[in-house]
Amino acid sequence: MGRGKFKGKPTGRRQFSTPEQMMSGTSASRPRTFRREEAEEEEEERSDVESEEESEDDSQKTKGTQGVIQIENPNLAKPKNLKARDVDIEKTTELSRREREEIEKQRAHERYMRLQEQGKTEQARKDLDRLALIRQERAEAAKKREEEKAAKEQKKVEARK
C-alpha cells in the first residue's frame, strides 16, 4: 500500500537531549565524529602554541616558488583596508582627473561670478549698459507721463473757467 505523496525519512525518530546530558557533554545530539574533531582541534591548538614558540626564530615560510622567484604580481589584489594607526595623516591623496577638473571648474565659476559682481567682465558691462539704457527710457517715459498729466490738469482748469 502506498503512503501518499510524501514519504517519511528512514532515519527514524529524533532524540532530544536533556539539560543534564548537555551540561555533562554526553548528549546524543552530537555525533561521535564531532567529538573526534573537537579532540583533534584541541590537540592542534596545543601543538600550535608549542610550534609558535619554535617558529619565532625562523623566518616566514614561502610556498612553492615564492622563495626562489621574487616578482610582484601586478594583478594581485592588495588589501585596501588600513588600520587607524597605519594611516598617514600628512600624506596627501592624489585626486583623479575628473575630480581635479571638477574642482577647477568650480573655482573658475566662482572667480567669474566675483568678477561679474564687480562689473569687470564683458557680460557684466553689457548688462550694466543695458540697465542704464532701460533706466534712461523709464525716466523719459515718467517725464512724458508727468507732462501729459500736467497738460490734462491744465485743460481741466481752463475748462472750468
C-alpha positions in Angstrom: 0.0 0.0 0.0 1.2 3.5 -0.8 1.8 6.1 1.8 0.8 9.0 -0.3 2.8 11.8 -1.9 5.3 12.4 0.9 7.3 9.6 2.5 8.9 9.7 5.9 12.6 9.8 6.3 14.2 6.5 7.0 16.4 7.9 9.8 13.9 7.3 12.5 12.7 9.4 15.3 14.6 12.4 16.7 16.2 12.1 20.1 16.4 15.2 22.2 19.0 15.6 24.9 18.2 16.7 28.4 19.8 19.7 30.1 21.8 17.3 32.3 23.2 15.5 29.3 24.1 18.8 27.6 25.9 20.0 30.8 27.9 16.8 31.1 28.7 16.8 27.3 27.3 13.3 26.7 24.3 14.4 24.7 23.2 12.2 21.8 22.7 15.2 19.5 26.4 15.4 18.7 27.7 12.6 16.6 30.8 10.8 17.6 32.7 12.3 14.6 32.2 15.8 16.1 33.7 14.7 19.3 36.7 13.3 17.5 37.1 16.5 15.5 36.9 18.6 18.7 39.6 16.4 20.3 41.8 16.8 17.2 41.3 20.6 17.3 42.3 20.8 20.9 45.5 18.8 20.2 46.2 21.1 17.2 45.8 24.1 19.5 48.3 22.7 22.0 50.8 21.9 19.2 50.3 25.3 17.6 51.3 27.0 20.9 54.4 24.9 21.1 55.3 25.4 17.4 54.8 29.2 17.6 57.5 29.3 20.2 59.8 27.4 17.9 58.9 29.3 14.7 59.5 32.7 16.2 63.2 32.3 15.3 62.5 31.1 11.8 61.6 33.5 9.0 58.3 33.3 7.2 58.0 30.1 5.2 57.3 30.6 1.5 55.1 28.3 -0.6 56.1 26.8 -3.9 58.4 29.0 -6.0 57.9 32.2 -4.0 61.2 31.8 -2.2 63.0 31.3 -5.5 61.4 34.0 -7.6 60.5 37.3 -6.0 58.4 39.1 -8.5 55.4 41.2 -7.6 52.2 40.1 -9.3 50.6 43.3 -10.8 47.2 41.5 -10.9 47.3 40.6 -7.2 44.6 42.5 -5.3 46.2 44.3 -2.4 44.3 44.7 0.8 42.5 48.1 0.8 41.5 48.3 4.5 44.0 50.0 6.7 44.2 50.2 10.5 43.7 53.6 12.0 47.2 53.6 13.4 48.7 52.9 10.0 47.1 55.8 8.2 49.5 58.7 7.5 47.7 61.9 8.1 50.2 64.2 6.4 50.1 62.1 3.2 48.1 63.9 0.5 45.9 61.8 -1.6 46.1 62.4 -5.3 42.9 63.3 -6.9 41.6 61.7 -10.1 41.5 63.6 -13.3 37.7 64.0 -13.1 37.9 65.3 -9.5 40.6 67.8 -10.4 38.7 69.1 -13.4 35.5 69.4 -11.3 37.4 71.5 -8.7 39.0 73.7 -11.4 35.6 74.2 -12.9 34.1 75.3 -9.6 36.9 77.7 -8.9 36.7 79.2 -12.4 32.9 79.7 -11.9 33.4 81.3 -8.5 36.1 83.6 -9.9 33.8 84.6 -12.9 30.9 85.3 -10.5 33.1 87.5 -8.4 34.2 89.5 -11.4 30.6 89.6 -12.6 29.6 91.2 -9.3 32.4 93.8 -9.7 31.3 94.5 -13.2 34.7 93.6 -14.8 33.5 91.0 -17.3 32.2 91.6 -20.8 28.8 90.2 -19.9 28.6 92.4 -16.8 29.5 95.5 -18.9 26.8 94.7 -21.4 24.3 94.1 -18.7 25.2 97.4 -17.0 24.9 99.3 -20.3 21.5 97.7 -21.0 20.4 98.6 -17.5 21.5 102.2 -17.9 19.6 102.4 -21.2 16.4 101.0 -19.6 16.7 103.4 -16.7 17.0 106.3 -19.1 14.0 105.1 -21.1 11.9 104.7 -17.9 13.0 108.2 -16.7 11.9 109.7 -20.1 8.6 107.8 -20.0 8.0 109.0 -16.5 8.8 112.6 -17.5 6.5 112.3 -20.5 3.6 111.0 -18.3 4.1 113.9 -15.9 3.9 116.3 -18.8 0.7 114.7 -20.1 -0.8 114.7 -16.6 0.1 118.4 -16.2 -1.4 119.1 -19.6 -4.7 117.3 -18.7 -4.9 119.2 -15.4 -4.4 122.5 -17.3 -7.2 121.6 -19.7 -9.5 120.8 -16.7 -8.6 124.1 -15.1 -9.2 126.0 -18.4 -12.5 124.1 -19.0 -13.7 125.2 -15.5 -13.1 128.9 -16.2 
